[in-house]
Amino acid sequence: MSYAGSNPGPFDPSDPFGPPRPRRSPLRRPLTVALAALVPGALLGWLAYEALGGTGSGGANGPGAGAGAAPSVLSSPANGADGAGGVSGDGKTGVGTSTASASAPAGSGATSLQGRVVVIDPGHNPTNYRHTADINRKVDIGTNRKECDTTGTSTNSGYSEAEFTLDVAHRLRTLLQQQGATVRLTQDADRPYGPCVDERARIGNAAHADAVVSIHADGAGAGQRGFHVILPGAVHEGAADTRAIVAPSKDLGKLIAGDYSRATGTSPSNYVGDGTGLVTREDLGGLNLSTVPKVFIECGNMRDTKDAALLTSGAWRQKAAQGISEGIVSFLHGS
């Protein structure tokens, strides 16, 4: 119990409320002075010990600490609570961890792909259907002659493959440019039709691309689902010679297939590729005439209702672009 007001002191003989006091010992006053000097010193010593991170179990950070005890600033690892340059327990970046490294995902440095060239080849063209005579003319693909281009397929509701491939190409371009890559599209709905398959290959060759990816969606039967990546076969005939790009193209394709599956949550094709998601072909002019690493990806089957529900989703197309991007980035970092 406490109260306000004057208090004459416990040893005042004039205190009307206290009992008579005995006479003081002649040593009492010197001892009181000595204790008064020692107590503040001991308190200061304890505070200094705690500030320097005392290791005793009864300190502020130990098991016996009171509920209101504050941990010493120096008692946690210098680079955050986990001791590895991570984020400390208070949600702030630990000492020695830069803001950039704490907020940016690993491997996403703005210039990590500086100087690398990627060509994205959006399959078909949104207005090919208006130029049937032009796209039906035959061009040389090395092994034989094939149509310049086709209209592509569409979902049962009319969402065209050409719309799909261009949308994914735009999303992919943004992701790669954020990594510092130089990105070129073979077409951006900026021409009446095409380009033809032989010109698509030449665009990648002329750009001296480090990687080329041709984006497509399949038009197989209902119930046939999943994606597959098409790799160039070893072709050496006419204007075609893929021997130098077969191995790096396979590496590129395998990386894209793995990252695409993880990013989209979809499985490899159940109708081609024997479950690997990889198919080798020697009849595609865009691959046969390429002199740089190149693959096609069939992102799904537009004629299957379950796949079509994914392909028509903007959120899912972003995942598709992310998966393709991750595969390309892994390939370029390893090449």
C-alpha positions, 0 to 999 in steps of 0.5 A: 500500500502506498499513499501521497504526502510527506513521510517523516521516515521510519526511524523518526522518534516523533512519528506518532504512529510508530512504536518507540525505536531502539538507539542506532548502532554507531556502524549503521550509517556507514553501512547504509552509505556503502550499500547505497553505493554498491546497489547502483553499481551492481544494477549497472553491471547487470544491465551492461551484461544483458546488453552484451548478450549474456549467455546465462539461462536466467537472462532476458532471452533465457527460459526464466525470462519474464513475459515483458522481457525484451531480447537483446539486439545483439543476441540474434544472428547478424543476418536475421533470425535464421542466421542465413541472411534471411528475414528476421523474426520481426519481419524486417530484413536482417543485417547484411541482406539487401532489400533487392535480394529479399524482394526479388525472386532468385535468378530474376536479376534484370540483366541476367539474360543481357546479350541473349536473343530469344525468338518467339514464333506464335503459330499461324496468324489471326487473319490467315483464313482471309488469304487461303491462296497465299498460305496454301502455296508450297515452300521447300522445307528441305525434305519435301515441299509443304504449305506455306502456313495453315489457319490452325485449329480452334476450340469448339466455342471458336477461340482460335489457335492463332489468338491463343499463340499470340497471347501466350507469346506476348506474355512470354516476351514480357517475362523474358524482357524482364530478365534482360533478354532481347526478344523478337516475334516472327509475327505480331498480327502485323502482316496479312498472313504468315509468315510462311514456315521457311521464313519463320525459320530464317527469322530465327537464323538471321537473329542468331537466336540463342533459342527459338520456341514456336508456340502452338495448340493441338487439334486432336480428338476429344479425350486426347489431352496434355502438352508435348514438345516437338524436337527436330530430328537429324535432317541433312537434305536439300536446304535442311541440315539440323545436325548441329542443333539436334542436341541443344534443341533436345536440351531446350525441349526437355527443360521447357517440358519439365518447367511447363508441367510444373508451372501449369499443373498439366501432364504430358500428352496421353496420345503422343510421346509415350508419356514423356511429353517429347516428340521428334519430327522431321517433317516441319519446315520451321525445325528442318530449316533452323540453324539455331536451337529450336522447338515447338510446344503444343500447349494442349488440345483445343478440341478437348473440353477439359484442355480447352477450359485451360487454354481459354483462361487468361490466368492459365495462359500466364502459367503457360508463359511462365513455364516456357520462360523458366525452361528457356532461362534454364537453357540459356544459363546452362548454354 
